[in-house]
Amino acid sequence: MKTASQAGSPDRRAFLSAALLGLCAPAVAKADSQANSSTSGSKFRIQGLNPPDAPAADVGYTPGILAEGQRLVFISGQGPSDYNAPMEVQFRQTFERIKIILEQAGGSMRNLVILRAYFVHFSRDLAVYRKVRKEYLVKPYPASTAVGVTELAPAGNQIEIEGVALL
């Protein structure tokens, strides 16, 4: 016979779900707030956290996101369809793929709560990434991380973006 903790009690599941999203910390002062609903009708709320002692890396970024909703969408690393296109085009192709995945789940780019971008040529491509991402994202912008790496799969790929969305 399983105990409540072994069976995954509702309280434990709620705590683990909150921990997964990084929601265990208290709310931070000066938070932007925005209520949303996805195209599937489920309610979600995303609140941007902008504490004065942890500023955003650049315009178009939010230091933290407090998210409440019903379902999570984990988006595997996406890259462009044409590795020989100019980098701006490659970023647009990558964001379009992310958008398609979110739409199939019943959401939109507004549902993104975190993005992680990987660059083979970090210093060359970061400015272009920042420009293009602002065309696809809205306030509060998803929490984000950008990382320089030595290579990505498949061969020839120079950028990859993964994310998590809340519906």
BADREN-987851 format. One line per 3 residues: number of its first residue (from 1); their letters; for each residue x, y, z of N, C-alpha, C, O. Coordinates in Angstrom, 2 decimals, always signed. Layout:
# BADREN-987851
NUM> A> X Y Z X Y Z X Y Z X Y Z ~ ...
This chain:
# BADREN-987851
1> MKT> +0.84 -1.19 +0.00 +0.00 +0.00 +0.00 +0.88 +1.25 +0.00 +1.83 +1.33 +0.78 ~ +0.58 +2.21 -0.87 +1.36 +3.43 -0.97 +0.89 +4.45 +0.05 -0.30 +4.55 +0.35 ~ +1.84 +5.20 +0.60 +1.49 +6.31 +1.47 +1.10 +7.50 +0.60 +1.30 +7.49 -0.61
4> ASQ> +0.54 +8.54 +1.25 +0.13 +9.72 +0.51 +1.32 +10.35 -0.21 +1.19 +10.82 -1.34 ~ +2.49 +10.37 +0.45 +3.65 +10.99 -0.19 +4.15 +10.16 -1.36 +4.66 +10.72 -2.33 ~ +4.02 +8.84 -1.28 +4.44 +8.00 -2.40 +3.49 +8.13 -3.58 +3.91 +8.06 -4.73
7> AGS> +2.21 +8.31 -3.30 +1.21 +8.39 -4.36 +1.19 +9.76 -5.03 +0.57 +9.93 -6.08 ~ +1.87 +10.72 -4.44 +1.87 +12.05 -5.05 +0.63 +12.83 -4.66 -0.21 +13.12 -5.51 ~ +0.50 +13.17 -3.38 -0.68 +13.88 -2.88 -0.86 +15.19 -3.64 +0.09 +15.72 -4.20
10> PDR> -2.10 +15.71 -3.66 -2.34 +16.97 -4.38 -1.45 +18.11 -3.88 -0.96 +18.89 -4.69 ~ -1.23 +18.21 -2.55 -0.37 +19.28 -2.03 +1.05 +19.14 -2.56 +1.67 +20.13 -2.94 ~ +1.55 +17.94 -2.60 +2.91 +17.70 -3.09 +3.00 +18.02 -4.58 +3.97 +18.64 -5.03
13> RAF> +2.00 +17.60 -5.34 +2.00 +17.89 -6.78 +1.95 +19.39 -7.02 +2.64 +19.89 -7.90 ~ +1.14 +20.11 -6.26 +1.04 +21.56 -6.42 +2.38 +22.22 -6.11 +2.83 +23.11 -6.82 ~ +3.02 +21.76 -5.03 +4.32 +22.33 -4.68 +5.35 +22.06 -5.77 +6.08 +22.97 -6.16
16> LSA> +5.40 +20.83 -6.26 +6.37 +20.49 -7.30 +6.10 +21.25 -8.59 +7.04 +21.67 -9.27 ~ +4.83 +21.44 -8.93 +4.50 +22.22 -10.12 +4.97 +23.66 -9.97 +5.53 +24.24 -10.90 ~ +4.74 +24.23 -8.79 +5.18 +25.60 -8.55 +6.69 +25.70 -8.57 +7.25 +26.66 -9.11
19> ALL> +7.36 +24.72 -7.99 +8.82 +24.73 -7.98 +9.36 +24.64 -9.40 +10.35 +25.30 -9.73 ~ +8.73 +23.84 -10.23 +9.16 +23.70 -11.62 +9.14 +25.04 -12.33 +10.04 +25.33 -13.11 ~ +8.17 +25.84 -12.08 +8.06 +27.14 -12.73 +8.82 +28.24 -11.98 +8.84 +29.38 -12.42
22> GLC> +9.42 +27.89 -10.86 +10.16 +28.89 -10.11 +9.24 +29.85 -9.38 +9.56 +31.03 -9.23 ~ +8.10 +29.35 -8.93 +7.12 +30.21 -8.29 +7.17 +30.14 -6.77 +6.28 +30.68 -6.11 ~ +8.17 +29.51 -6.21 +8.24 +29.36 -4.77 +8.70 +30.64 -4.08 +8.47 +30.81 -2.88
25> APA> +9.36 +31.52 -4.80 +9.84 +32.76 -4.21 +8.69 +33.75 -4.08 +7.74 +33.68 -4.86 ~ +8.76 +34.67 -3.11 +7.69 +35.67 -2.97 +7.68 +36.65 -4.13 +8.68 +36.81 -4.83 ~ +6.55 +37.28 -4.33 +6.44 +38.28 -5.40 +7.40 +39.42 -5.12 +7.72 +39.72 -3.97
28> VAK> +7.86 +40.06 -6.19 +8.83 +41.13 -6.08 +8.16 +42.47 -6.37 +7.23 +42.54 -7.17 ~ +8.64 +43.52 -5.71 +8.07 +44.85 -5.91 +8.22 +45.31 -7.35 +9.04 +44.79 -8.10 ~ +7.42 +46.28 -7.72 +7.44 +46.86 -9.06 +7.18 +45.82 -10.15 +7.90 +45.77 -11.14
31> ADS> +6.16 +45.00 -9.97 +5.85 +43.96 -10.96 +4.84 +44.48 -11.97 +3.86 +45.13 -11.62 ~ +5.10 +44.17 -13.24 +4.11 +44.45 -14.28 +3.12 +43.30 -14.25 +3.50 +42.16 -13.97 ~ +1.86 +43.57 -14.53 +0.86 +42.52 -14.48 +0.05 +42.52 -15.77 -0.25 +43.58 -16.33
34> QAN> -0.30 +41.33 -16.22 -1.09 +41.23 -17.43 -1.89 +39.93 -17.37 -1.32 +38.86 -17.19 ~ -3.22 +40.02 -17.52 -4.05 +38.83 -17.56 -4.29 +38.46 -19.01 -4.47 +39.33 -19.86 ~ -4.29 +37.18 -19.28 -4.43 +36.70 -20.65 -5.35 +35.49 -20.69 -5.64 +34.88 -19.65
37> SST> -5.79 +35.13 -21.88 -6.44 +33.85 -22.10 -6.01 +33.35 -23.46 -5.94 +34.13 -24.41 ~ -5.74 +32.07 -23.55 -5.28 +31.52 -24.81 -6.46 +31.24 -25.72 -7.62 +31.35 -25.32 ~ -6.16 +30.88 -26.95 -7.22 +30.62 -27.91 -8.05 +29.40 -27.53 -9.18 +29.25 -28.00
40> SGS> -7.52 +28.52 -26.67 -8.28 +27.33 -26.28 -9.28 +27.64 -25.17 -10.07 +26.78 -24.79 ~ -9.25 +28.88 -24.63 -10.21 +29.26 -23.61 -9.69 +29.08 -22.20 -10.33 +29.57 -21.27 ~ -8.57 +28.41 -21.98 -8.03 +28.27 -20.64 -7.47 +29.60 -20.19 -6.93 +30.36 -21.00
43> KFR> -7.58 +29.90 -18.91 -7.11 +31.16 -18.37 -5.67 +31.01 -17.91 -5.29 +30.00 -17.30 ~ -4.88 +32.02 -18.20 -3.52 +32.06 -17.69 -3.20 +33.50 -17.34 -3.79 +34.43 -17.87 ~ -2.24 +33.65 -16.44 -1.82 +34.98 -16.01 -0.32 +34.99 -15.97 +0.31 +34.10 -15.40
46> IQG> +0.26 +36.00 -16.58 +1.71 +36.17 -16.58 +2.01 +37.55 -16.01 +1.49 +38.56 -16.50 ~ +2.84 +37.58 -14.99 +3.21 +38.83 -14.35 +4.71 +39.02 -14.46 +5.48 +38.15 -14.04 ~ +5.13 +40.13 -15.01 +6.56 +40.42 -15.11 +7.10 +40.92 -13.79 +6.49 +41.78 -13.14
49> LNP> +8.25 +40.40 -13.38 +8.91 +40.82 -12.15 +10.11 +41.68 -12.53 +11.00 +41.23 -13.26 ~ +10.13 +42.92 -12.05 +11.17 +43.87 -12.40 +11.74 +44.54 -11.16 +11.56 +45.74 -10.98 ~ +12.42 +43.79 -10.30 +12.97 +44.40 -9.09 +14.10 +45.37 -9.42 +14.86 +45.13 -10.35
52> PDA> +14.21 +46.47 -8.67 +15.24 +47.47 -8.98 +16.67 +46.94 -8.88 +17.56 +47.45 -9.56 ~ +16.91 +45.95 -8.06 +18.27 +45.42 -7.88 +18.60 +44.25 -8.80 +19.68 +43.66 -8.67 ~ +17.70 +43.90 -9.72 +17.95 +42.84 -10.71 +17.40 +43.31 -12.05 +16.37 +42.81 -12.50
55> PAA> +18.06 +44.27 -12.69 +17.53 +44.87 -13.92 +17.57 +43.92 -15.12 +18.30 +42.93 -15.12 ~ +16.77 +44.24 -16.12 +16.74 +43.49 -17.36 +18.05 +43.68 -18.11 +18.69 +44.73 -18.00 ~ +18.46 +42.68 -18.87 +19.70 +42.73 -19.63 +19.65 +43.75 -20.76 +20.67 +44.33 -21.13
58> DVG> +18.45 +43.99 -21.31 +18.29 +44.90 -22.43 +16.80 +45.20 -22.57 +15.97 +44.53 -21.97 ~ +16.47 +46.19 -23.36 +15.07 +46.47 -23.68 +14.51 +45.21 -24.34 +15.16 +44.60 -25.18 ~ +13.31 +44.83 -23.96 +12.71 +43.63 -24.53 +12.91 +42.39 -23.67 +12.57 +41.29 -24.09
61> YTP> +13.46 +42.55 -22.47 +13.67 +41.45 -21.55 +12.97 +41.74 -20.24 +12.82 +42.91 -19.87 ~ +12.54 +40.71 -19.53 +11.96 +40.81 -18.20 +12.80 +39.94 -17.27 +13.04 +38.78 -17.59 ~ +13.26 +40.47 -16.14 +14.12 +39.69 -15.24 +13.46 +38.41 -14.72 +14.14 +37.39 -14.56
64> GIL> +12.17 +38.44 -14.45 +11.48 +37.25 -13.94 +10.03 +37.24 -14.37 +9.46 +38.28 -14.70 ~ +9.43 +36.06 -14.36 +8.03 +35.90 -14.73 +7.34 +35.06 -13.65 +7.81 +33.98 -13.30 ~ +6.23 +35.56 -13.16 +5.35 +34.79 -12.28 +4.20 +34.34 -13.16 +3.49 +35.17 -13.74
67> AEG> +3.99 +33.02 -13.28 +3.01 +32.49 -14.23 +2.01 +31.57 -13.53 +2.38 +30.74 -12.70 ~ +0.75 +31.73 -13.89 -0.32 +30.86 -13.39 -1.14 +30.39 -14.57 -1.49 +31.19 -15.44 ~ -1.46 +29.11 -14.61 -2.25 +28.59 -15.71 -2.58 +27.12 -15.52 -2.44 +26.58 -14.43
70> QRL> -3.01 +26.49 -16.60 -3.48 +25.11 -16.54 -2.51 +24.10 -17.14 -2.34 +23.01 -16.60 ~ -1.87 +24.45 -18.26 -1.05 +23.48 -18.98 +0.30 +24.09 -19.35 +0.40 +25.30 -19.57 ~ +1.32 +23.25 -19.42 +2.65 +23.66 -19.83 +2.96 +23.08 -21.21 +2.58 +21.95 -21.51
73> VFI> +3.64 +23.86 -22.03 +4.13 +23.39 -23.32 +5.65 +23.54 -23.28 +6.17 +24.65 -23.12 ~ +6.36 +22.43 -23.42 +7.82 +22.44 -23.46 +8.24 +22.36 -24.92 +7.92 +21.39 -25.61 ~ +8.96 +23.36 -25.38 +9.35 +23.45 -26.78 +10.81 +23.05 -26.91 +11.69 +23.74 -26.41
76> SGQ> +11.05 +21.94 -27.59 +12.42 +21.50 -27.84 +13.15 +22.54 -28.66 +12.53 +23.35 -29.35 ~ +14.48 +22.51 -28.58 +15.29 +23.45 -29.32 +14.92 +23.49 -30.79 +14.89 +22.46 -31.46 ~ +14.63 +24.68 -31.28 +14.25 +24.89 -32.67 +15.33 +25.70 -33.36 +15.97 +26.56 -32.75
79> GPS> +15.52 +25.42 -34.63 +16.48 +26.16 -35.43 +15.86 +26.54 -36.76 +14.69 +26.23 -37.00 ~ +16.61 +27.19 -37.60 +16.08 +27.65 -38.90 +15.95 +26.50 -39.89 +16.52 +25.42 -39.70 ~ +15.20 +26.75 -40.96 +15.09 +25.76 -42.03 +16.20 +25.92 -43.06 +16.50 +24.99 -43.80
82> DYN> +16.81 +27.10 -43.12 +17.86 +27.37 -44.10 +19.11 +27.89 -43.39 +19.17 +29.06 -43.01 ~ +20.10 +27.02 -43.21 +21.33 +27.38 -42.50 +22.20 +28.36 -43.29 +23.13 +28.93 -42.73 ~ +21.91 +28.57 -44.56 +22.70 +29.48 -45.39 +22.08 +30.86 -45.53 +22.68 +31.76 -46.13
85> APM> +20.89 +31.05 -44.98 +20.22 +32.35 -45.06 +20.92 +33.34 -44.13 +21.65 +32.94 -43.22 ~ +20.71 +34.64 -44.36 +21.26 +35.63 -43.43 +20.72 +35.36 -42.01 +19.63 +34.81 -41.86 ~ +21.48 +35.74 -40.99 +21.10 +35.41 -39.62 +19.74 +35.98 -39.23 +19.00 +35.32 -38.49
88> EVQ> +19.39 +37.15 -39.70 +18.08 +37.71 -39.37 +16.97 +36.79 -39.89 +15.98 +36.57 -39.19 ~ +17.14 +36.26 -41.08 +16.16 +35.33 -41.65 +16.14 +34.04 -40.84 +15.07 +33.49 -40.58 ~ +17.29 +33.55 -40.43 +17.35 +32.33 -39.63 +16.61 +32.50 -38.30 +15.91 +31.59 -37.86
91> FRQ> +16.76 +33.66 -37.67 +16.03 +33.90 -36.42 +14.54 +33.95 -36.66 +13.77 +33.41 -35.86 ~ +14.10 +34.58 -37.74 +12.67 +34.63 -38.06 +12.13 +33.22 -38.31 +11.05 +32.87 -37.83 ~ +12.86 +32.42 -39.06 +12.44 +31.04 -39.32 +12.31 +30.26 -38.01 +11.37 +29.49 -37.83
94> TFE> +13.23 +30.47 -37.11 +13.21 +29.77 -35.82 +12.01 +30.21 -34.99 +11.31 +29.36 -34.42 ~ +11.76 +31.51 -34.90 +10.60 +31.98 -34.14 +9.30 +31.53 -34.80 +8.32 +31.27 -34.09 ~ +9.25 +31.44 -36.10 +8.05 +30.95 -36.79 +7.78 +29.49 -36.40 +6.63 +29.11 -36.21
97> RIK> +8.82 +28.69 -36.29 +8.64 +27.29 -35.88 +8.09 +27.22 -34.46 +7.21 +26.40 -34.17 ~ +8.61 +28.05 -33.58 +8.11 +28.09 -32.20 +6.64 +28.51 -32.20 +5.83 +27.92 -31.48 ~ +6.30 +29.50 -32.99 +4.92 +29.97 -33.10 +3.99 +28.86 -33.57 +2.88 +28.72 -33.04
100> IIL> +4.41 +28.08 -34.54 +3.60 +26.97 -35.07 +3.34 +25.92 -33.98 +2.23 +25.42 -33.86 ~ +4.36 +25.61 -33.20 +4.21 +24.64 -32.11 +3.20 +25.15 -31.09 +2.33 +24.40 -30.64 ~ +3.32 +26.42 -30.73 +2.39 +27.01 -29.75 +0.97 +27.03 -30.28 +0.03 +26.75 -29.54
103> EQA> +0.80 +27.36 -31.55 -0.53 +27.37 -32.14 -1.15 +25.98 -32.15 -2.35 +25.84 -31.93 ~ -0.35 +24.95 -32.40 -0.89 +23.59 -32.38 -1.35 +23.21 -30.97 -2.28 +22.42 -30.81 ~ -0.69 +23.78 -29.95 -1.08 +23.51 -28.56 -2.28 +24.36 -28.13 -2.81 +24.16 -27.03
106> GGS> -2.70 +25.30 -28.98 -3.83 +26.16 -28.63 -3.41 +27.49 -28.03 -4.23 +28.17 -27.40 ~ -2.16 +27.87 -28.21 -1.67 +29.11 -27.64 -1.06 +30.02 -28.68 -1.30 +29.88 -29.88 ~ -0.25 +30.95 -28.20 +0.42 +31.91 -29.07 +1.75 +32.30 -28.43 +2.09 +31.81 -27.35
109> MRN> +2.49 +33.16 -29.09 +3.77 +33.63 -28.55 +3.58 +34.34 -27.22 +4.51 +34.39 -26.41 ~ +2.39 +34.88 -26.97 +2.07 +35.55 -25.71 +2.16 +34.57 -24.52 +2.36 +35.00 -23.39 ~ +2.03 +33.28 -24.78 +2.05 +32.28 -23.71 +3.45 +31.90 -23.24 +3.59 +31.23 -22.22
112> LVI> +4.48 +32.32 -23.95 +5.85 +31.97 -23.56 +6.20 +32.57 -22.21 +5.96 +33.75 -21.96 ~ +6.77 +31.74 -21.33 +7.23 +32.24 -20.03 +8.74 +32.21 -19.91 +9.31 +32.93 -19.09 ~ +9.43 +31.39 -20.73 +10.88 +31.38 -20.72 +11.41 +30.94 -22.08 +10.83 +30.08 -22.74
115> LRA> +12.50 +31.56 -22.49 +13.22 +31.18 -23.71 +14.69 +31.00 -23.37 +15.25 +31.72 -22.55 ~ +15.30 +30.02 -24.03 +16.75 +29.84 -23.94 +17.28 +29.80 -25.37 +16.84 +28.99 -26.18 ~ +18.23 +30.69 -25.66 +18.80 +30.77 -27.00 +20.27 +30.38 -26.93 +21.00 +30.79 -26.03
118> YFV> +20.69 +29.57 -27.90 +22.06 +29.09 -27.98 +22.66 +29.58 -29.30 +22.04 +29.47 -30.36 ~ +23.89 +30.12 -29.22 +24.54 +30.72 -30.38 +25.93 +30.14 -30.56 +26.68 +30.03 -29.60 ~ +26.27 +29.76 -31.79 +27.64 +29.37 -32.09 +28.51 +30.62 -32.22 +29.68 +30.61 -31.85
121> HFS> +27.93 +31.71 -32.74 +28.65 +32.99 -32.88 +27.95 +34.03 -32.02 +27.27 +34.92 -32.54 ~ +28.11 +33.92 -30.72 +27.37 +34.72 -29.76 +27.51 +36.22 -30.00 +26.51 +36.92 -30.18 ~ +28.73 +36.73 -30.01 +28.92 +38.18 -30.13 +28.43 +38.71 -31.48 +27.96 +39.84 -31.56
124> RDL> +28.52 +37.92 -32.52 +28.06 +38.34 -33.84 +26.54 +38.38 -33.92 +25.98 +39.28 -34.54 ~ +25.86 +37.41 -33.28 +24.43 +37.22 -33.51 +23.51 +37.77 -32.43 +22.30 +37.87 -32.65 ~ +24.04 +38.12 -31.27 +23.16 +38.55 -30.18 +22.33 +39.78 -30.55 +21.13 +39.81 -30.26
127> AVY> +22.91 +40.79 -31.17 +22.16 +42.00 -31.53 +21.03 +41.69 -32.51 +19.94 +42.25 -32.40 ~ +21.29 +40.80 -33.45 +20.26 +40.42 -34.43 +19.13 +39.67 -33.72 +17.96 +39.92 -33.99 ~ +19.49 +38.77 -32.83 +18.50 +38.02 -32.04 +17.61 +38.99 -31.26 +16.39 +38.86 -31.26
130> RKV> +18.23 +39.95 -30.58 +17.46 +40.90 -29.78 +16.50 +41.70 -30.65 +15.38 +41.99 -30.23 ~ +16.92 +42.06 -31.84 +16.05 +42.80 -32.76 +14.84 +41.96 -33.17 +13.70 +42.42 -33.09 ~ +15.08 +40.74 -33.61 +14.01 +39.89 -34.12 +13.06 +39.44 -33.01 +11.85 +39.40 -33.22
133> RKE> +13.60 +39.11 -31.85 +12.74 +38.60 -30.76 +11.68 +39.61 -30.36 +10.57 +39.23 -29.99 ~ +12.02 +40.92 -30.44 +11.05 +41.96 -30.08 +9.88 +42.00 -31.06 +8.80 +42.48 -30.70 ~ +10.07 +41.51 -32.28 +8.98 +41.46 -33.26 +7.98 +40.34 -32.94 +6.83 +40.41 -33.35
136> YLV> +8.42 +39.32 -32.21 +7.58 +38.16 -31.93 +7.03 +38.13 -30.51 +6.06 +37.42 -30.25 ~ +7.62 +38.87 -29.60 +7.26 +38.80 -28.19 +6.57 +40.06 -27.72 +6.75 +41.13 -28.30 ~ +5.79 +39.93 -26.65 +5.08 +41.07 -26.07 +5.37 +41.15 -24.57 +5.81 +40.17 -23.96
139> KPY> +5.11 +42.31 -23.98 +5.27 +42.49 -22.54 +4.21 +41.71 -21.80 +3.08 +41.62 -22.29 ~ +4.49 +41.15 -20.67 +5.84 +41.05 -20.14 +6.63 +40.02 -20.94 +6.17 +38.90 -21.17 ~ +7.80 +40.41 -21.36 +8.64 +39.52 -22.16 +8.99 +38.28 -21.35 +9.15 +38.38 -20.13
142> PAS> +9.13 +37.12 -22.00 +9.48 +35.91 -21.25 +10.84 +36.05 -20.57 +11.72 +36.78 -21.03 ~ +10.99 +35.35 -19.46 +12.31 +35.24 -18.86 +13.20 +34.61 -19.93 +12.76 +33.74 -20.68 ~ +14.45 +35.04 -20.01 +15.30 +34.59 -21.12 +16.74 +34.40 -20.70 +17.25 +35.06 -19.80
145> TAV> +17.39 +33.47 -21.40 +18.82 +33.23 -21.23 +19.41 +33.05 -22.62 +18.81 +32.40 -23.48 ~ +20.59 +33.63 -22.83 +21.31 +33.47 -24.10 +22.68 +32.89 -23.76 +23.36 +33.37 -22.85 ~ +23.09 +31.86 -24.51 +24.32 +31.14 -24.20 +25.14 +30.94 -25.48 +24.60 +30.59 -26.52
148> GVT> +26.43 +31.17 -25.38 +27.34 +30.86 -26.48 +27.83 +29.43 -26.35 +28.21 +28.99 -25.26 ~ +27.82 +28.69 -27.45 +28.24 +27.28 -27.46 +29.20 +27.06 -28.62 +29.29 +27.89 -29.53 ~ +29.92 +25.95 -28.59 +30.89 +25.68 -29.66 +30.25 +25.06 -30.90 +30.73 +25.29 -32.01
151> ELA> +29.17 +24.29 -30.72 +28.47 +23.74 -31.88 +27.09 +23.27 -31.47 +26.81 +23.05 -30.29 ~ +26.23 +23.11 -32.48 +24.86 +22.66 -32.28 +24.56 +21.54 -33.28 +25.21 +21.43 -34.31 ~ +23.56 +20.73 -32.95 +23.10 +19.71 -33.89 +21.87 +20.26 -34.57 +21.11 +21.01 -33.96
154> PAG> +21.63 +19.91 -35.81 +22.49 +19.15 -36.72 +23.65 +20.02 -37.23 +23.68 +21.23 -37.02 ~ +24.57 +19.38 -37.89 +25.75 +20.05 -38.42 +25.34 +21.25 -39.27 +24.44 +21.15 -40.10 ~ +26.00 +22.37 -39.07 +25.71 +23.58 -39.83 +24.77 +24.54 -39.12 +24.71 +25.72 -39.49
157> NQI> +24.05 +24.06 -38.12 +23.14 +24.92 -37.38 +23.95 +25.87 -36.50 +24.88 +25.44 -35.81 ~ +23.60 +27.17 -36.52 +24.33 +28.16 -35.74 +23.52 +28.75 -34.59 +24.07 +29.41 -33.71 ~ +22.20 +28.51 -34.58 +21.34 +29.01 -33.51 +20.28 +27.98 -33.15 +19.86 +27.17 -33.98
160> EIE> +19.87 +28.01 -31.91 +18.80 +27.13 -31.46 +18.08 +27.84 -30.31 +18.71 +28.44 -29.45 ~ +16.75 +27.75 -30.31 +15.95 +28.39 -29.27 +14.96 +27.36 -28.72 +14.26 +26.70 -29.48 ~ +14.91 +27.24 -27.40 +13.93 +26.38 -26.75 +13.10 +27.23 -25.80 +13.51 +28.34 -25.44
163> GVA> +11.96 +26.73 -25.40 +11.13 +27.52 -24.52 +10.11 +26.71 -23.76 +9.93 +25.51 -23.98 ~ +9.44 +27.40 -22.84 +8.33 +26.85 -22.08 +7.20 +27.87 -22.15 +7.42 +29.07 -21.97 ~ +6.01 +27.39 -22.40 +4.83 +28.25 -22.47 +3.79 +27.74 -21.49 +3.76 +26.55 -21.16
166> LL> +2.94 +28.63 -21.03 +1.88 +28.30 -20.10 +0.55 +28.64 -20.76 +0.34 +29.76 -21.23 ~ -0.35 +27.65 -20.79 -1.68 +27.86 -21.39 -2.73 +27.77 -20.30 -3.92 +27.91 -20.58
